[in-house]
Amino acid sequence: MTVAGEGCWPFSSPVVHWANRSTAGSTARTVLAGVAAFARLSVRIRLTEVNGQPGAMAYDTQDRLVEVMGLGIADDGRIQTIHLVVNPDNLRHLDQVSDLGARLRAQRRSGGNP
């Protein structure tokens, strides 16, 4: 899994890489934790195609883009890679971008929970 950007993925460092099968369980748990955090933040997920592969776009309560996730699917149908784009500069060409990442960073600095 590759997360590129800062602050919008609710709990990770700006760049995270997991590259082998021994970490598949960790990756699944991380993705599920992110989905649960998005649910708490009322982020809605819209399934879509990203670069010709299955993916999703996440939107905040004001219908502003939070992140784009693309799945790389191997020939055997298994998820091979997960790419998350959360950097607002890389999302602006797609839609109006959320300030959710900035709000989460501010909450972390003040010791609050999202």
N, C-alpha and C positions, 0 to 999 in steps of 0.2 A: 504494500500500500504506500502510495506517495501522497503526502499532504503538502501542497505548496501555497504558502501565504501565511498570514499571521492573524490569530485572534478569532476567526469565525468558527473554526472547528472547535467545539465547546471545551475541550480539555487537553488538547495536545500541544506539543511544541510546534514551531512553525514548519519544520520539515521532518517527516518521519518516514523511514523506509523499512519494510519487511519484505524479504525476498525469497524465502524458502518455505517448503511445506511444514517444517517443524513449527513455524509461527502462524500457520493457518488458523489455529484456535485463537491465538492472540488477536489476529486481524479481525476475525469474526466478532470477538468480544468487544473490540474497539469500535467497530462499525455499529454494533448494537447499542453500545453506550452512547455513541453520538446521536443515533436515532432517538434514543430515550431522552437525551438532553434537548434535542430539537422539539420533541413532543412537549416537554415542560415549558419551552419557550414559544409554543404555538406556531412553530415553523411548519409550513406545509410542503410536501414533496410532490413534484410532478414528474412522472416517468416520461422519458424522451429518448431520442437517439443522440449520441455524442460521438462524433467522428466515425459514424457508421456502426457503432456498437451500442448495446443497451446502456442507459444512464439515467440520471435524474437531475432535476434542478430544484433547489430549495428556496422557498420564498418566506419572508417574514409576514407579520400580520398586516402590513401595509402594501403587500404584493411587490416588495422590492427583493431583488435577487441576493441570496446569502451565499450560495455555493453551487458549483456544478460538479457532479460526480460521473465519471465514465468508467465502465468496466471493460477490461480486455478479456475476451472469451477465447479460450484455446479450442483447437479443432475437436476435442473430446467433449466440449460443452461446459467445462469447468471454468470458473473465474480464475484467470491467470494474474491479472493486475487490477488494482483499483486506483484511479487517479482522482484526486479532489483538487479543485481550483477554488480557493477562497480569497485570493488577493483581489481587492476591489479594482485595482488598475487593470487586471486581466479579465474582469467581468463586465466592465463598462460598455463594451461594444455589443453586449447581448441584451442588456436591459438596465433599468434603474437599479442601482446597487444599494443594499441595506447598510445601515450603520450598526448592525448587530455586533459585529466584531469589536468596534470601538467601545460599545456599551459593555460588552463582556470584559474587555481589558480594564475598563474603569472600575467595574465591580470587583475584579480580582485585586486591583491595587488598593481598593478601600476595604478589602477583607470581606466583602459581601458575596453571596452566592447568586448565580443566575436564576 
